[in-house]
Amino acid sequence: MKYMKGFLVTILSLTLALTTQAGNDKNIVSSVLKSAMVYRVGAELTHSARVTLNQGNNDLIIDNISNRIDINSLQIGNNGNVTILSVEFSTNYLRNEQKLPQVKRLEDSLESVNAEITRVQVVIKTDKELLDLLKANKEIRGDQTGVSVIELTKMMDYYRTKTLELQSEISKYTEKESKLLESVARINKQIKEEEQKNNKSIGRLSLQLYSPMAGQYDFTISYVTPAASWNPSYDLRVENINKPVALAYKAKLTQSTGIDWQQVKLALSTSVPAQHNNAPDIKSWFLAFTNPNPVSNALSGMIPGVAVTRAPTAAMQEVVVVGYGSRKDDDAYEKEQAEPIYVVNGSIISKAEYNKIEKRAIKSTEVLKAGQATAMYGSRAASGVVVVTLKEMGDYVNVKDNELNVVFDIDMPYDVPSNGKEQNVSLKDFKVPAHYKYYSVPRLDKDAYLVGEIVDWEALNLLPGEANIIFEGTYIGKTSIDANSVLDTLSLTLGRDKRVMITREKLSDFSSVKFLGSNKKQTFTYEITVRNNKKEAVQMELRDQYPLSTNKDIEVELLQSDGASVNTETGILTWKPQLAPGEIKKYRISYSVKYPKDKQINL
C-alpha cells in the first residue's frame, strides 16, 4: 500500500509537470503576405494568419513579418471576439532557411567541376612521373657495349617523341585545370550571392490573447515599413513628328523588408506617409536691403533645349471605335455547329489552349457567325470564330485619383524579392497628341532639340522623373519630365537632331568700339544661320538675347532684331520660322552698350 501511494504521487507530479510545460508552449504560426501598398517612401503590408486558440489566455507568435516596421502603425484584427492583451515585436535571426533550388543546382555543378579537376590533376601527375622516369633512363653509360648507331638513333627518336608527347599533354591539362579553377571561383561567387539573398532575418509578433471560446480564428496584420519605395520612370517613343507621343508610365520598385513578396496584390501610391502633416503657419514678411544681382543673362540656369511655353487649352480628342457582335449560348452553339476556331490576339489556337487562358486575362471576346467568319478567315471558319483580345499590362492597372494622392491599383499578383534591387513595374501606356517643334538657343548651344508640347497633361497623373527617349526606333538618351510645372503646356525634350544645322557668328565688320568723352561704346552684331537638311519641313523656335542694365551709367540699345519677338523685360528675342526641306534662313541681332571707359562690365 505504501508503494502504491508513492507510485500515485509520482504519476500526479509527472502529470502536473507535463501540463505546466504544455501551458508554457507558445503557439507559433507563419503569416502570409497578401497585399502591399507601396508609397513613394515606405509601404503598408497586410498579412493574414489562421490560428487555433484555446479557451482563456493564449500566447501566440506570428512569424514572417518584416524585420523593419513602424510599431506605431501596427494594426491587428480578427474575425472573433479575441482580445489582444499585449503585443511585442522582435527580430528572428535563427530561422531555418531552406536551400534555394538555384543554390542546389550550383552546388551540383561545383561538385562535377571539382571531380573533373581531380581527374585532370591525376593525369598531370602521372605524365610528370613518366617524364621523370624517361629522363632517368635515357642516359647511356660509357661501360655499355653492343649499342649500335642505328639502335642509338632509334632510342633518341623515341625519347624525343615521348618527351614532346608528355610535355604537350601536361601543358594541355594544366591549361584545362586553370580554366576549371576559374569556373570553381565563379560558381562559389554565385553561390555566395544567392545565399546572401536568402540570408534574411524576419520579424515576429509575440501576442498575449484572451479567447472566450476555443476554435480557429483568422487574424489580419497590417503595418507600415520604411524598407520599400518606388520612383516613376518613363519611356517616350516617337515614330515620327506626324504621330503622337507613345508614353509608357513605369515604376522602379525596390524593397528590402526581409521577406520576399510572393504573388502579392500590389498597389502604388503617390503619397509619402513619412512626411509630417502639420499645415504651415504664415508669418509677417519684412523687407530689407540686399545686394541686387543685375539681370545680365536672362537665360542663365535654363537647361538647353527645354522650352515650356503657354498655349491655349485644347481638349484632347479621342476617337473610340466600338464593335458590336452577337453570340448564342456556348453550349447550344456547340451542339448545333461543329467546333469554331479560336483566334487570340490575331493567332489561331486550339480549344484546349483557349481553355487554359485565365478569365481575368481576357479583355474582350467576340463571336463571329459563319458568313462574317468565312469572309475573314476562309472556309475553315464555317462553324464560326471566337475572337479573343487579351489584356495588356495597362489594362490590369486601375488608377484611383483620390483627394490627396493617386493610387495605381494593379490587378495582377507580383513577386518582388527582398534584395533592394530595382524592379520595373509597368503602370500605363498613353498615346498623347503633341505639337512638335525644333528649339535652339545658339548663344548657349548650337544644336537643335526636338520638343513635343502636350496640353491637358494633368489628366495623365505624371510625377517628376527620368524618361528614356526612343525616336524613330532608335534610343536617343534620357530627359526629365517636369510634372511640377504650373503651366498648361508640358514640354518634353526628345533629343538633338543634327540634320537641323545652326551657326551663330560675330560679324566683325558690323561690330566696333568707340570712345565718346569719358564713355566707351561697344557695338556687337551676330548672324544666326539655320539650315534644314531634313526631307520634311520643320517648325523652329530660335532664341537669342541682348543684355539688360539696371545701372543708369550703363546704357543698352537694341539696334537690329530682324523681325524677332522682343521681350524688353527679359531681353530675349524669339523667331519662329518654318523651314522647307533644304531651306536656309539667316537672322541678325545687333546691340550697343555705352558705359564709363574706366569701368569693366561682364560682356
Backbone hydrogen bonds, N-H to C=O, Kabsch-Sander energy under -0.5 kcal/mol:
donor,donor_aa,acceptor,acceptor_aa,energy
5,K,1,M,-2.2
6,G,2,K,-1.8
7,F,3,Y,-2.1
8,L,4,M,-2.3
9,V,5,K,-2.2
10,T,6,G,-2.0
11,I,7,F,-2.3
12,L,8,L,-2.5
13,S,9,V,-2.4
14,L,10,T,-2.4
15,T,11,I,-2.3
16,L,12,L,-2.3
17,A,13,S,-2.3
18,L,14,L,-2.4
19,T,15,T,-2.4
20,T,16,L,-2.6
21,Q,17,A,-2.5
22,A,18,L,-2.6
23,G,19,T,-2.1
24,N,20,T,-1.4
25,D,21,Q,-1.0
27,N,59,D,-2.2
28,I,26,K,-0.6
29,V,27,N,-0.5
29,V,61,I,-2.8
31,S,29,V,-0.5
31,S,63,D,-2.1
32,V,48,S,-2.8
34,K,46,T,-2.8
35,S,46,T,-1.5
36,A,265,K,-2.6
37,M,44,E,-2.7
38,V,36,A,-0.8
38,V,267,A,-3.1
39,Y,37,M,-0.5
39,Y,42,G,-2.7
40,R,271,S,-1.8
42,G,228,A,-3.5
43,A,225,T,-2.2
44,E,37,M,-3.0
45,L,43,A,-0.6
45,L,223,Y,-2.3
46,T,35,S,-2.3
47,H,221,I,-3.6
48,S,32,V,-2.1
49,A,219,F,-2.0
51,V,49,A,-0.5
51,V,217,Y,-3.1
53,L,51,V,-0.6
53,L,215,G,-2.9
56,G,211,S,-3.4
58,N,209,L,-2.5
60,L,58,N,-0.5
60,L,207,L,-2.8
61,I,27,N,-3.3
62,I,205,L,-2.7
63,D,29,V,-3.4
63,D,61,I,-0.6
65,I,203,G,-2.4
67,N,257,T,-2.0
70,D,224,V,-3.1
71,I,69,I,-0.9
73,S,70,D,-2.1
74,L,71,I,-1.0
75,Q,222,S,-2.8
77,G,220,T,-2.6
79,N,218,D,-1.2
83,T,210,Y,-2.7
85,L,83,T,-0.7
85,L,208,Q,-3.0
86,S,208,Q,-1.3
88,E,206,S,-1.8
90,S,204,R,-2.3
92,N,202,I,-3.8
93,Y,91,T,-0.7
104,K,100,L,-2.2
105,R,101,P,-2.4
106,L,102,Q,-2.0
107,E,103,V,-2.6
108,D,104,K,-2.1
109,S,105,R,-2.2
110,L,106,L,-2.5
111,E,107,E,-2.2
112,S,108,D,-2.0
113,V,109,S,-2.4
114,N,110,L,-2.5
115,A,111,E,-2.0
116,E,112,S,-1.9
117,I,113,V,-2.3
118,T,114,N,-2.2
119,R,115,A,-1.9
120,V,116,E,-2.4
121,Q,117,I,-2.6
122,V,118,T,-1.8
123,V,119,R,-1.9
124,I,120,V,-2.4
125,K,121,Q,-2.4
126,T,122,V,-2.5
127,D,123,V,-2.5
128,K,124,I,-2.2
129,E,125,K,-2.1
130,L,126,T,-2.4
131,L,127,D,-2.2
132,D,128,K,-2.3
133,L,129,E,-2.4
134,L,130,L,-2.4
135,K,131,L,-2.2
136,A,132,D,-2.1
137,N,133,L,-1.3
138,K,135,K,-0.8
141,R,139,E,-0.7
144,Q,141,R,-1.5
148,S,146,G,-0.7
152,L,148,S,-2.4
153,T,149,V,-2.4
154,K,150,I,-2.3
155,M,151,E,-2.4
156,M,152,L,-2.3
157,D,153,T,-2.5
158,Y,154,K,-2.4
159,Y,155,M,-2.7
160,R,156,M,-2.6
161,T,157,D,-2.7
162,K,158,Y,-3.0
163,T,159,Y,-2.6
164,L,160,R,-2.5
165,E,161,T,-2.2
166,L,162,K,-2.5
167,Q,163,T,-2.8
168,S,164,L,-2.4
169,E,165,E,-2.1
170,I,166,L,-2.7
171,S,167,Q,-2.4
172,K,168,S,-2.4
173,Y,169,E,-2.5
174,T,170,I,-2.2
175,E,171,S,-2.1
176,K,172,K,-1.9
177,E,173,Y,-2.4
178,S,174,T,-2.1
179,K,175,E,-2.0
180,L,176,K,-2.3
181,L,177,E,-2.4
182,E,178,S,-1.8
183,S,179,K,-2.0
184,V,180,L,-2.2
185,A,181,L,-2.1
186,R,182,E,-2.2
187,I,183,S,-2.7
188,N,184,V,-2.7
189,K,185,A,-2.0
190,Q,186,R,-2.3
191,I,187,I,-2.8
192,K,188,N,-2.3
193,E,189,K,-2.0
194,E,190,Q,-2.5
195,E,191,I,-2.6
196,Q,192,K,-2.0
197,K,193,E,-1.6
198,N,194,E,-1.2
199,N,195,E,-0.8
200,K,198,N,-1.8
202,I,92,N,-1.7
203,G,65,I,-4.0
204,R,90,S,-2.6
205,L,62,I,-2.5
206,S,88,E,-3.3
207,L,60,L,-3.7
207,L,205,L,-0.6
208,Q,86,S,-1.9
209,L,58,N,-3.0
209,L,207,L,-0.5
210,Y,83,T,-2.4
211,S,56,G,-2.7
215,G,53,L,-2.2
217,Y,51,V,-3.1
219,F,49,A,-3.4
219,F,217,Y,-0.6
220,T,77,G,-2.8
221,I,47,H,-2.1
222,S,75,Q,-2.6
223,Y,45,L,-1.7
224,V,70,D,-0.5
225,T,43,A,-3.0
229,S,254,T,-2.1
230,W,40,R,-0.9
231,N,252,K,-1.5
233,S,250,K,-2.2
234,Y,466,E,-1.8
235,D,248,A,-1.7
236,L,468,N,-3.4
237,R,235,D,-0.6
237,R,246,A,-2.6
238,V,470,I,-2.5
243,K,240,N,-1.8
245,V,432,V,-2.6
246,A,237,R,-2.9
247,L,245,V,-0.8
247,L,430,F,-2.6
248,A,235,D,-2.6
248,A,246,A,-0.6
249,Y,247,L,-0.6
249,Y,428,K,-3.6
250,K,233,S,-2.9
250,K,248,A,-0.6
251,A,425,V,-2.3
252,K,231,N,-3.1
253,L,251,A,-0.8
253,L,423,Q,-2.8
254,T,229,S,-2.4
256,S,227,A,-2.9
261,W,416,V,-2.7
262,Q,260,D,-0.7
263,Q,261,W,-0.5
264,V,414,Y,-2.9
265,K,34,K,-2.5
266,L,264,V,-0.7
266,L,410,I,-0.5
266,L,412,M,-0.5
267,A,36,A,-2.2
268,L,408,F,-2.3
269,S,38,V,-3.1
270,T,406,V,-1.9
275,Q,272,V,-1.6
279,A,277,N,-0.6
282,I,280,P,-0.5
286,F,284,S,-0.6
296,S,294,P,-2.0
300,S,297,N,-1.8
302,M,299,L,-1.9
306,V,303,I,-2.2
307,A,305,G,-0.7
309,T,307,A,-0.6
320,V,318,E,-0.6
321,V,319,V,-0.5
322,V,320,V,-0.6
323,G,321,V,-0.5
326,S,367,V,-0.5
333,Y,329,D,-2.9
334,E,330,D,-2.4
335,K,331,D,-1.6
336,E,332,A,-2.2
337,Q,333,Y,-2.5
341,I,384,G,-2.0
342,Y,349,I,-0.9
343,V,386,V,-2.8
344,V,342,Y,-0.5
344,V,347,S,-3.2
345,N,343,V,-0.6
345,N,388,V,-2.6
347,S,344,V,-2.0
349,I,342,Y,-2.5
354,Y,350,S,-2.2
355,N,351,K,-2.5
356,K,352,A,-0.7
356,K,353,E,-0.6
357,I,354,Y,-1.4
361,A,358,E,-1.4
362,I,359,K,-1.5
363,K,361,A,-0.5
363,K,389,T,-2.6
364,S,389,T,-1.8
366,E,387,V,-2.6
368,L,366,E,-0.6
368,L,385,V,-3.2
373,A,369,K,-3.5
374,T,370,A,-3.1
375,A,371,G,-1.6
376,M,372,Q,-1.2
377,Y,373,A,-3.2
378,G,374,T,-1.9
381,A,378,G,-1.8
382,A,379,S,-1.7
384,G,381,A,-2.0
385,V,368,L,-1.9
386,V,341,I,-2.8
387,V,366,E,-3.6
387,V,385,V,-0.7
388,V,343,V,-3.4
388,V,386,V,-0.6
389,T,364,S,-2.6
390,L,388,V,-0.5
391,K,361,A,-2.8
395,D,392,E,-1.3
396,Y,392,E,-0.6
396,Y,393,M,-1.5
397,V,394,G,-0.9
398,N,396,Y,-0.6
398,N,409,D,-3.1
399,V,397,V,-0.6
400,K,398,N,-0.6
400,K,407,V,-3.0
401,D,399,V,-0.7
402,N,400,K,-1.2
402,N,405,N,-1.8
407,V,400,K,-2.5
408,F,268,L,-3.5
409,D,398,N,-3.0
409,D,407,V,-0.8
410,I,266,L,-2.1
410,I,408,F,-0.7
411,D,396,Y,-3.5
411,D,409,D,-0.6
412,M,410,I,-1.3
414,Y,264,V,-2.1
416,V,261,W,-2.5
416,V,414,Y,-0.5
419,N,417,P,-1.6
420,G,255,Q,-2.0
423,Q,253,L,-2.2
425,V,251,A,-2.6
427,L,249,Y,-2.8
428,K,249,Y,-1.4
430,F,247,L,-2.8
432,V,245,V,-3.1
432,V,430,F,-0.6
435,H,453,E,-2.3
436,Y,434,A,-0.6
437,K,451,V,-2.0
438,Y,539,Q,-3.3
439,Y,449,Y,-3.0
440,S,541,E,-2.1
441,V,445,D,-0.6
443,R,543,R,-0.5
444,L,441,V,-2.2
445,D,441,V,-2.9
449,Y,439,Y,-2.9
450,L,495,G,-2.9
451,V,437,K,-3.1
451,V,449,Y,-0.5
452,G,492,L,-2.6
453,E,435,H,-2.9
453,E,451,V,-0.5
454,I,452,G,-0.5
454,I,490,L,-2.7
456,D,488,D,-0.8
459,A,456,D,-0.9
460,L,457,W,-1.8
461,N,458,E,-1.5
465,G,481,I,-1.3
466,E,232,P,-0.6
467,A,479,T,-2.9
468,N,234,Y,-2.9
469,I,477,G,-2.9
470,I,236,L,-3.3
470,I,468,N,-0.6
471,F,469,I,-0.5
471,F,474,T,-2.4
472,E,238,V,-3.3
472,E,470,I,-0.5
474,T,471,F,-1.7
476,I,469,I,-3.0
477,G,469,I,-0.9
479,T,467,A,-2.3
481,I,465,G,-2.9
482,D,480,S,-0.6
483,A,481,I,-1.3
485,S,482,D,-1.2
490,L,454,I,-3.0
491,S,489,T,-0.6
492,L,452,G,-2.7
492,L,490,L,-0.5
493,T,491,S,-0.6
494,L,450,L,-3.4
494,L,492,L,-0.6
497,D,448,A,-2.4
500,V,497,D,-1.5
501,M,499,R,-0.7
501,M,531,R,-2.1
503,T,529,T,-2.1
505,E,527,E,-2.4
507,L,525,T,-2.8
508,S,506,K,-0.9
510,F,507,L,-1.0
511,S,508,S,-1.3
512,S,523,T,-1.3
514,K,521,K,-3.1
516,L,514,K,-0.5
516,L,519,N,-2.1
517,G,515,F,-0.6
519,N,516,L,-2.1
520,K,595,Y,-3.1
521,K,514,K,-3.7
522,Q,520,K,-0.5
522,Q,593,V,-2.7
523,T,512,S,-3.0
524,F,591,Y,-3.0
526,Y,589,I,-2.8
527,E,505,E,-2.8
528,I,587,Y,-3.6
529,T,503,T,-2.2
529,T,527,E,-0.5
530,V,585,K,-3.1
531,R,501,M,-2.7
532,N,583,E,-2.3
533,N,499,R,-2.7
533,N,531,R,-0.8
538,V,579,L,-2.3
540,M,538,V,-0.5
540,M,577,P,-2.8
541,E,438,Y,-2.4
542,L,575,W,-2.7
543,R,440,S,-1.9
544,D,573,L,-2.0
546,Y,571,G,-2.0
548,L,295,V,-0.7
554,I,551,N,-1.8
555,E,553,D,-0.6
555,E,594,K,-2.9
557,E,592,S,-2.3
559,L,557,E,-0.6
559,L,590,S,-2.5
560,Q,590,S,-2.0
564,A,561,S,-1.2
565,S,574,T,-3.0
566,V,564,A,-0.6
567,N,565,S,-0.5
567,N,572,I,-2.4
568,T,566,V,-0.8
570,T,567,N,-0.5
571,G,567,N,-2.7
572,I,567,N,-0.7
573,L,544,D,-2.8
574,T,565,S,-2.0
575,W,542,L,-2.4
579,L,538,V,-2.7
579,L,577,P,-0.5
580,A,578,Q,-0.5
582,G,532,N,-2.5
583,E,580,A,-2.2
585,K,530,V,-2.5
587,Y,528,I,-2.5
589,I,526,Y,-2.3
590,S,560,Q,-2.2
591,Y,524,F,-2.2
592,S,557,E,-2.5
593,V,522,Q,-2.7
594,K,555,E,-2.8
595,Y,520,K,-2.2
597,K,518,S,-2.4
599,K,596,P,-1.8
603,L,601,I,-1.9
